[in-house]
């Protein structure tokens, strides 16, 4: 049989291959889901690393809504739709009690500490004791913190620290309030003397060093992930969200979380 005679057969074979590939791709599209994720700004760095990897492996897509923890808590309580929430563990526990998060689905993902950011090789606050730290704060010209009214965990904790030290009113004029920002960037740029935020957020900014709070004022924050309670059991959407939880709590994710400067809380 000559080449001309074989052409019809080749065309049919090629058409079969193309059709088969199209059916596979169509099947993958049918299996893919868009997962709506509420994520605290405190884990923005790890979400930015992990979700593209998850999407590449599974074909699912993620629509991430970032916000301060308190802001997202209010949106959930107000009934806004979502599939998955990545928030401080205490916030998720409260939302589970209110019937907004499926309690059995909650998994701890990462841990970090609240601390202070200072210019590299610059003067550091005295954190040897609460009283010494109080004097350092009083001597500081300006301090940038996440607005406590937003529910951001570092800002809420630092506001409590100032109350415990008895200098909350005195320090108010020195505070610069932010939302959704890397506070240490203002220290690096010379706009503030000190920054208060989570350890990995401070360490993400070049030219800034992390200083732990005094032992008696320290606080560790655990971030967890959980399913929205309203997702229907057995639904494709729920299955995709469960896949994401399994990925975030797995060993591969743990190594990526550690690389961002946070301590993995799962997958070990």
Residue frames relative to the residue before (quaternion, step in Angstrom):
aa qw qx qy qz dx dy dz
X 1.0000 0.0000 0.0000 0.0000 0.00 0.00 0.00
X 0.3757 -0.7461 0.5111 0.2022 3.56 -0.82 1.02
X 0.7169 -0.4536 0.3158 0.4249 3.52 -1.37 0.20
X 0.6411 0.5360 -0.3220 0.4449 3.58 1.00 -0.86
X 0.6604 0.5051 -0.3103 0.4609 3.56 1.00 -0.82
X 0.6825 0.5077 -0.2839 0.4426 3.57 1.12 -0.70
X 0.4912 0.7036 -0.4212 0.2937 3.59 1.18 -0.44
X 0.6588 0.5014 -0.3450 0.4423 3.67 0.78 -0.83
X 0.6498 0.5154 -0.3188 0.4588 3.57 0.99 -0.83
X 0.6511 0.5155 -0.3121 0.4614 3.59 1.01 -0.87
X 0.6382 0.5275 -0.3277 0.4550 3.55 1.03 -0.83
X 0.6524 0.5115 -0.3137 0.4629 3.58 0.96 -0.86
X 0.6499 0.5151 -0.3146 0.4619 3.58 0.99 -0.87
X 0.6557 0.5138 -0.3061 0.4609 3.57 0.96 -0.93
X 0.6389 0.5245 -0.3186 0.4638 3.55 1.00 -0.86
X 0.6438 0.5271 -0.3227 0.4511 3.56 1.02 -0.78
X 0.6437 0.5168 -0.3151 0.4683 3.57 1.01 -0.84
X 0.6623 0.5062 -0.3070 0.4593 3.57 0.90 -0.96
X 0.6518 0.5161 -0.3138 0.4587 3.56 0.95 -0.89
X 0.6549 0.5219 -0.3144 0.4471 3.56 0.98 -0.88
X 0.6475 0.5092 -0.3129 0.4728 3.57 0.99 -0.88
X 0.6448 0.5271 -0.3203 0.4514 3.57 0.95 -0.88
X 0.6563 0.5102 -0.3174 0.4563 3.58 1.00 -0.82
X 0.6288 0.5261 -0.3335 0.4655 3.59 1.05 -0.77
X 0.6748 0.4937 -0.2947 0.4626 3.56 0.93 -0.98
X 0.6377 0.5171 -0.3267 0.4681 3.55 1.00 -0.78
X 0.6405 0.5214 -0.3253 0.4605 3.56 1.03 -0.77
X 0.6471 0.5101 -0.3208 0.4670 3.58 1.03 -0.80
X 0.6366 0.5196 -0.3298 0.4647 3.59 1.00 -0.81
X 0.6537 0.5180 -0.3204 0.4491 3.56 0.99 -0.84
X 0.6925 0.4787 -0.2750 0.4644 3.56 1.10 -0.75
X 0.5950 0.5941 -0.3638 0.4009 3.59 1.18 -0.51
X 0.1170 -0.7807 0.6113 0.0562 3.55 -1.15 0.68
X 0.3350 -0.6840 0.5949 0.2570 3.55 -1.27 0.39
X 0.1777 -0.7982 0.5726 0.0582 3.55 -0.65 1.18
X 0.2475 -0.7683 0.5762 0.1281 3.57 -0.68 1.11
X 0.0731 -0.8315 0.5496 -0.0344 3.55 -0.48 1.27
X 0.1977 -0.7191 0.6531 0.1312 3.55 -1.01 0.89
X 0.0330 0.8240 -0.5620 0.0638 3.60 -0.62 1.11
X 0.4544 -0.6650 0.5257 0.2738 3.55 -0.99 0.88
X 0.5862 -0.5808 0.4326 0.3631 3.57 -1.13 0.66
X 0.5855 0.6287 -0.3621 0.3617 3.59 1.10 -0.65
X 0.7587 0.2964 -0.1922 0.5474 3.60 1.17 -0.44
X 0.2558 0.7999 -0.5087 0.1895 3.58 1.20 0.45
X 0.6477 0.5352 -0.3313 0.4293 3.59 0.97 -0.81
X 0.7129 0.4315 -0.2885 0.4714 3.61 0.86 -0.82
X 0.5940 0.5504 -0.3681 0.4568 3.59 1.10 -0.60
X 0.6526 0.5275 -0.3069 0.4490 3.56 1.00 -0.83
X 0.6749 0.4696 -0.2836 0.4936 3.57 1.17 -0.57
X 0.7609 0.4530 -0.2156 0.4116 3.56 0.83 -1.03
X 0.6818 0.5290 -0.3241 0.3877 3.61 0.80 -0.90
X 0.6272 0.5080 -0.3744 0.4565 3.67 0.90 -0.63
X 0.6308 0.5246 -0.3356 0.4628 3.61 1.03 -0.73
X 0.6480 0.5171 -0.3082 0.4666 3.57 0.97 -0.89
X 0.6643 0.5082 -0.3041 0.4560 3.58 0.91 -0.91
X 0.6564 0.5201 -0.3115 0.4490 3.56 1.00 -0.80
X 0.6743 0.4930 -0.2873 0.4687 3.58 1.09 -0.73
X 0.8116 0.3349 -0.1331 0.4598 3.57 0.81 -1.04
X 0.4247 -0.6894 0.4826 0.3339 3.59 1.09 -0.61
X 0.5107 0.6220 -0.4320 0.4070 3.59 1.27 -0.08
X 0.2927 -0.7315 0.5861 0.1890 3.55 -1.28 0.36
X 0.2224 -0.7757 0.5797 0.1127 3.56 -1.13 0.69
X 0.1268 -0.7464 0.6482 0.0812 3.53 -0.97 0.89
X 0.1071 -0.8425 0.5279 0.0073 3.57 -0.26 1.30
X 0.1245 -0.7537 0.6429 0.0561 3.54 -0.93 0.98
X 0.1669 -0.8024 0.5690 0.0671 3.57 -0.50 1.22
X 0.1783 0.7663 -0.6071 0.1116 3.55 -1.19 0.59
X 0.5913 -0.5097 0.4450 0.4388 3.56 -1.25 0.09
X 0.6666 -0.5592 0.3146 0.3794 3.55 -1.08 0.76
X 0.6814 0.4961 -0.2995 0.4471 3.58 0.89 -0.88
X 0.6308 0.5343 -0.3309 0.4551 3.57 1.06 -0.75
X 0.6761 0.4789 -0.2923 0.4776 3.59 0.94 -0.90
X 0.5866 0.5667 -0.3638 0.4498 3.59 1.06 -0.69
X 0.6738 0.4893 -0.2996 0.4657 3.60 0.88 -0.92
X 0.6467 0.5202 -0.3298 0.4499 3.59 0.96 -0.78
X 0.6446 0.5065 -0.3164 0.4772 3.57 1.04 -0.76
X 0.6714 0.4930 -0.2964 0.4672 3.58 0.92 -0.89
X 0.6569 0.5026 -0.3040 0.4726 3.58 1.17 -0.59
X 0.5930 -0.6339 0.3358 0.3658 3.58 1.28 0.04
X 0.3718 0.7281 -0.5039 0.2789 3.60 1.19 0.27
X 0.4930 -0.7049 0.4380 0.2612 3.57 -0.95 0.90
X 0.1631 0.7476 -0.6327 0.1188 3.57 -1.10 0.78
X 0.4043 -0.7125 0.5189 0.2441 3.56 -1.28 0.30
X 0.8034 0.0828 0.0326 0.5888 3.54 1.03 -0.88
X 0.1012 -0.7870 0.6047 0.0689 3.59 -1.06 0.69
X 0.1213 -0.7612 0.6355 0.0453 3.55 -1.01 0.94
X 0.1995 0.7980 -0.5114 0.2487 3.53 -0.03 1.39
X 0.6747 -0.4344 0.3585 0.4770 3.61 -1.22 0.09
X 0.6135 -0.6023 0.3687 0.3534 3.56 -1.00 0.88
X 0.6536 0.5219 -0.3250 0.4413 3.59 0.94 -0.83
X 0.6385 0.5238 -0.3227 0.4623 3.59 1.05 -0.74
X 0.6641 0.4922 -0.3060 0.4724 3.59 0.93 -0.88
X 0.6268 0.5394 -0.3434 0.4452 3.60 1.00 -0.77
X 0.6553 0.4989 -0.3128 0.4731 3.58 0.98 -0.82
X 0.6649 0.5017 -0.3043 0.4622 3.59 0.96 -0.88
X 0.6089 0.5376 -0.3488 0.4675 3.59 1.11 -0.62
X 0.6459 0.5159 -0.3166 0.4653 3.59 0.99 -0.80
X 0.6956 0.4521 -0.2580 0.4952 3.57 1.16 -0.64
X 0.5510 -0.6625 0.3689 0.3485 3.58 1.29 0.15
X 0.5232 0.6510 -0.4053 0.3718 3.58 1.23 0.35
X 0.7458 0.2627 -0.1495 0.5937 3.59 1.25 -0.49
X 0.4427 -0.6642 0.5311 0.2843 3.58 -1.04 0.80
X 0.3893 -0.7803 0.4366 0.2211 3.56 -0.19 1.31
X 0.6714 0.5218 -0.3044 0.4293 3.59 0.94 -0.84
X 0.6554 0.5355 -0.3104 0.4328 3.60 1.20 -0.39
X 0.5442 0.6736 -0.3869 0.3170 3.59 1.21 -0.46
X 0.0043 -0.7812 0.6225 -0.0473 3.55 -0.93 1.04
X 0.4187 -0.6800 0.5395 0.2668 3.59 -1.00 0.83
X 0.2277 -0.8082 0.5365 0.0844 3.56 -0.94 0.95
X 0.8200 -0.0976 0.1364 0.5473 3.59 0.70 -1.05
X 0.2107 -0.7655 0.5998 0.0992 3.53 -1.27 0.57
X 0.0676 0.7796 -0.6202 0.0538 3.56 -1.14 0.71
X 0.4049 -0.7159 0.5202 0.2301 3.60 -1.29 0.20
X 0.4421 -0.6271 0.5636 0.3060 3.53 -1.29 0.46
X 0.1571 0.8000 -0.5681 0.1119 3.59 -0.95 0.82
X 0.5687 -0.5944 0.4717 0.3174 3.51 -1.40 -0.24
X 0.2167 -0.7502 0.6103 0.1333 3.55 -1.13 0.75
X 0.0221 -0.7926 0.6088 -0.0251 3.57 -0.90 0.98
X 0.6227 -0.5217 0.4066 0.4180 3.59 -1.20 0.39
X 0.5344 -0.6258 0.4616 0.3312 3.58 -0.96 0.86
X 0.8413 0.1122 -0.1507 0.5068 3.53 -0.99 1.00
X 0.5239 0.6144 -0.4232 0.4110 3.57 1.25 0.34
X 0.6877 -0.4460 0.3518 0.4520 3.57 -1.30 0.01
X 0.2418 -0.7778 0.5687 0.1146 3.57 -0.96 0.89
X 0.5339 -0.6049 0.4682 0.3603 3.59 -1.10 0.58
X 0.4781 -0.6467 0.5129 0.3003 3.55 -1.15 0.65
X 0.0378 -0.8219 0.5680 -0.0213 3.57 -0.49 1.20
X 0.3148 0.7822 -0.4834 0.2353 3.56 1.20 0.46
X 0.7814 -0.0200 0.0178 0.6234 3.56 1.22 -0.51
X 0.6557 -0.5025 0.3769 0.4190 3.55 -1.25 0.28
X 0.6614 0.5144 -0.3126 0.4475 3.59 0.95 -0.84
X 0.6495 0.5000 -0.3180 0.4765 3.59 0.99 -0.81
X 0.6401 0.5214 -0.3177 0.4664 3.57 1.01 -0.80
X 0.6055 0.5586 -0.3432 0.4512 3.57 1.03 -0.76
X 0.6693 0.4904 -0.3019 0.4695 3.59 0.91 -0.89
X 0.6323 0.5307 -0.3325 0.4561 3.61 1.02 -0.75
X 0.6508 0.5062 -0.3134 0.4712 3.57 0.99 -0.82
X 0.6542 0.5170 -0.3148 0.4535 3.57 0.96 -0.84
X 0.6857 0.4777 -0.2781 0.4735 3.58 1.13 -0.66
X 0.5576 0.6239 -0.3915 0.3829 3.61 1.18 -0.39
X 0.4538 -0.6991 0.4843 0.2661 3.56 -1.04 0.76
X 0.7993 -0.0766 0.0805 0.5905 3.60 1.04 -0.74
X 0.0996 -0.7792 0.6184 0.0219 3.55 -1.14 0.76
X 0.2036 -0.7773 0.5847 0.1117 3.59 -0.79 1.01
X 0.0279 0.7960 -0.6005 0.0714 3.55 -0.84 1.07
X 0.5398 -0.5656 0.4939 0.3805 3.56 -1.27 0.33
X 0.5571 -0.6407 0.4163 0.3252 3.56 -0.83 1.02
X 0.4139 -0.7270 0.4840 0.2567 3.63 -0.55 1.07
X 0.5991 0.5835 -0.3588 0.4145 3.59 1.12 -0.60
X 0.6236 0.5429 -0.3358 0.4512 3.60 1.22 -0.41
X 0.4688 -0.6773 0.4426 0.3543 3.57 1.23 -0.33
X 0.3687 0.7178 -0.5028 0.3099 3.61 1.23 0.23
X 0.5080 -0.7232 0.3671 0.2902 3.56 -0.59 1.17
X 0.6597 0.5022 -0.3391 0.4444 3.62 0.93 -0.75
X 0.6604 0.5075 -0.3081 0.4598 3.58 0.99 -0.79
X 0.6356 0.5213 -0.3213 0.4701 3.56 1.00 -0.83
X 0.6750 0.4904 -0.3046 0.4594 3.58 0.90 -0.90
X 0.6789 0.4898 -0.3166 0.4459 3.60 0.87 -0.87
X 0.5967 0.5455 -0.3622 0.4638 3.59 1.06 -0.66
X 0.6476 0.5029 -0.3095 0.4816 3.58 1.06 -0.77
X 0.6078 0.5472 -0.3471 0.4590 3.60 1.07 -0.75
X 0.6669 0.4982 -0.3081 0.4606 3.60 0.88 -0.89
X 0.6324 0.5136 -0.3316 0.4757 3.58 1.04 -0.72
X 0.6629 0.5095 -0.3049 0.4562 3.58 0.93 -0.89
X 0.6888 0.4597 -0.2708 0.4909 3.58 1.11 -0.69
X 0.4533 -0.7217 0.4218 0.3095 3.58 1.29 -0.16
X 0.6356 0.5396 -0.3275 0.4446 3.60 1.18 0.43
X 0.2680 0.8035 -0.5029 0.1722 3.61 1.18 0.33
X 0.6981 0.4631 -0.2829 0.4671 3.60 0.76 -0.98
X 0.6478 0.5412 -0.3072 0.4394 3.56 0.98 -0.87
X 0.7316 0.4553 -0.2342 0.4502 3.58 0.98 -0.88
X 0.4634 0.7250 -0.4329 0.2690 3.61 1.13 -0.45
X 0.6858 0.4856 -0.3210 0.4369 3.67 0.79 -0.83
X 0.6731 0.5049 -0.2945 0.4530 3.62 1.18 -0.47
X 0.6070 0.6052 -0.3450 0.3825 3.59 1.22 -0.37
X 0.1558 -0.7336 0.6551 0.0921 3.54 -1.10 0.86
X 0.2135 -0.8227 0.5212 0.0777 3.59 -0.56 1.18
X 0.0587 -0.7981 0.5996 0.0035 3.57 -0.97 0.91
X 0.1244 -0.7359 0.6512 0.1371 3.52 -1.42 0.10
X 0.8593 0.0999 -0.0858 0.4942 3.56 -0.91 0.92
X 0.5816 0.5829 -0.3692 0.4310 3.60 1.15 0.52
X 0.4317 -0.6049 0.5772 0.3384 3.53 -1.35 0.23
X 0.3381 -0.8033 0.4517 0.1904 3.56 -0.12 1.30
X 0.6171 0.5780 -0.3463 0.4064 3.57 1.08 -0.71
X 0.5332 0.6239 -0.4157 0.3920 3.61 1.17 -0.37
X 0.6384 0.5199 -0.3303 0.4615 3.59 1.10 -0.65
X 0.6135 0.5103 -0.3448 0.4943 3.57 1.18 -0.51
X 0.6498 0.5187 -0.3154 0.4575 3.58 0.93 -0.88
X 0.7175 0.4380 -0.2412 0.4849 3.59 1.05 -0.77
X 0.5245 -0.6632 0.3975 0.3564 3.59 1.27 -0.04
X 0.4870 0.6789 -0.4271 0.3456 3.59 1.24 0.27
X 0.7813 0.1098 -0.0796 0.6093 3.59 1.23 -0.26
X 0.5013 -0.6629 0.4684 0.2998 3.57 -1.15 0.58
X 0.8007 0.0924 -0.0148 0.5917 3.57 0.98 -0.89
X 0.1474 -0.7567 0.6274 0.1098 3.54 -1.26 0.50
X 0.1851 -0.7562 0.6178 0.1105 3.54 -1.08 0.77
X 0.3127 0.7234 -0.5730 0.2249 3.57 -0.81 1.01
X 0.6885 -0.4405 0.3552 0.4536 3.55 -1.31 -0.22
X 0.6679 -0.5649 0.3149 0.3683 3.54 -1.10 0.83
X 0.7130 0.4581 -0.2836 0.4486 3.61 0.76 -0.97
X 0.6166 0.5334 -0.3522 0.4595 3.60 1.14 -0.53
X 0.6445 0.5024 -0.3162 0.4819 3.57 1.04 -0.74
X 0.6947 0.4836 -0.2776 0.4545 3.58 0.90 -0.93
X 0.5814 0.5935 -0.3706 0.4152 3.60 1.23 -0.31
X 0.6739 0.4862 -0.2841 0.4783 3.60 1.25 -0.31
X 0.4130 -0.7224 0.5017 0.2363 3.57 -0.69 1.10
X 0.7972 0.3062 -0.2314 0.4660 3.55 -1.08 0.77
X 0.6800 0.4237 -0.2782 0.5299 3.58 1.31 0.15
X 0.2219 -0.7741 0.5824 0.1109 3.57 -1.04 0.85
X 0.4028 -0.7039 0.5367 0.2330 3.55 -1.16 0.67
X 0.0734 -0.7733 0.6294 0.0188 3.55 -1.01 0.93
X 0.3851 -0.7278 0.5105 0.2476 3.65 -0.65 1.04
X 0.5330 -0.5938 0.4926 0.3474 3.54 -1.23 0.48
X 0.6422 -0.4812 0.3946 0.4476 3.60 -1.21 0.26
X 0.6668 -0.5551 0.3170 0.3830 3.57 -1.04 0.81
X 0.7134 0.4693 -0.2678 0.4462 3.59 0.89 -0.91
X 0.7201 0.4071 -0.2418 0.5071 3.61 1.27 -0.22
X 0.4606 0.7087 -0.4348 0.3108 3.57 1.27 -0.04
X 0.0005 -0.7722 0.6348 0.0274 3.52 -1.31 0.48
X 0.2308 -0.7459 0.6110 0.1306 3.54 -0.94 0.97
X 0.2030 -0.7718 0.5950 0.0954 3.56 -1.08 0.81
X 0.1586 -0.7601 0.6250 0.0811 3.56 -0.88 1.01
X 0.1968 -0.7591 0.6109 0.1087 3.55 -0.96 0.94
X 0.1003 -0.7999 0.5916 0.0121 3.55 -0.96 0.96
X 0.2751 -0.7342 0.5934 0.1822 3.54 -1.32 0.29
X 0.0603 0.8113 -0.5781 0.0627 3.58 -1.02 0.78
X 0.5369 -0.6336 0.4682 0.3019 3.54 -1.25 0.56
X 0.5057 -0.5915 0.5255 0.3440 3.53 -1.21 0.54
X 0.5156 -0.6805 0.4300 0.2936 3.56 -0.89 0.93
X 0.6779 0.5380 -0.3042 0.3980 3.59 1.08 -0.63
X 0.4849 0.6578 -0.4596 0.3478 3.65 1.18 -0.14
X 0.4639 -0.7104 0.4595 0.2628 3.57 -0.75 1.06
X 0.5009 -0.6461 0.4928 0.2981 3.55 -0.98 0.92
X 0.8144 0.2525 -0.1934 0.4853 3.56 -0.96 0.89
X 0.5223 0.6437 -0.4176 0.3721 3.59 1.25 -0.06
X 0.6151 -0.5476 0.4204 0.3809 3.54 -1.24 0.50
X 0.6293 0.5501 -0.3310 0.4379 3.58 1.02 -0.81
X 0.6565 0.5015 -0.3084 0.4716 3.57 0.96 -0.87
X 0.6406 0.5352 -0.3273 0.4428 3.59 0.94 -0.86
X 0.6568 0.5034 -0.3072 0.4700 3.58 0.99 -0.84
X 0.6538 0.5079 -0.3111 0.4667 3.59 0.98 -0.83
X 0.6250 0.5220 -0.3318 0.4763 3.59 1.06 -0.73
X 0.6047 0.5492 -0.3446 0.4626 3.59 1.05 -0.75
X 0.6630 0.5048 -0.3084 0.4588 3.57 0.96 -0.86
X 0.6276 0.5203 -0.3386 0.4698 3.60 0.99 -0.76
X 0.6561 0.5133 -0.3100 0.4582 3.57 0.93 -0.89
X 0.6443 0.5115 -0.3210 0.4693 3.57 1.04 -0.76
X 0.6860 0.5033 -0.2884 0.4393 3.59 0.84 -0.99
X 0.7375 0.3887 -0.2208 0.5061 3.58 1.14 -0.60
X 0.5203 0.6588 -0.3982 0.3698 3.59 1.26 0.23
X 0.7088 -0.4805 0.3246 0.4017 3.54 -1.34 0.21
X 0.6322 0.5339 -0.3449 0.4431 3.59 0.96 -0.79
X 0.6613 0.4930 -0.3026 0.4775 3.57 0.97 -0.85
X 0.6094 0.5754 -0.3562 0.4131 3.60 1.02 -0.77
X 0.6718 0.4869 -0.3094 0.4646 3.59 0.92 -0.83
X 0.6492 0.5046 -0.3165 0.4730 3.58 1.07 -0.70
X 0.6169 0.5365 -0.3346 0.4687 3.58 1.07 -0.72
X 0.6480 0.5183 -0.3134 0.4617 3.57 0.95 -0.88
X 0.6429 0.5403 -0.3231 0.4364 3.58 1.03 -0.76
X 0.6544 0.5007 -0.3147 0.4712 3.62 1.17 -0.46
X 0.5978 -0.5867 0.3577 0.4128 3.60 1.25 -0.14
X 0.5878 0.5317 -0.3898 0.4689 3.58 1.27 0.12
X 0.4433 -0.6626 0.5260 0.2964 3.57 -1.24 0.36
X 0.4059 -0.7088 0.5079 0.2737 3.62 -0.64 1.00
X 0.2431 -0.7778 0.5651 0.1287 3.56 -0.99 0.87
X 0.7592 0.2507 -0.1476 0.5823 3.57 1.31 -0.12
X 0.7460 0.4386 -0.2864 0.4111 3.52 -1.34 0.12
X 0.5294 0.6350 -0.4165 0.3783 3.60 1.23 0.34
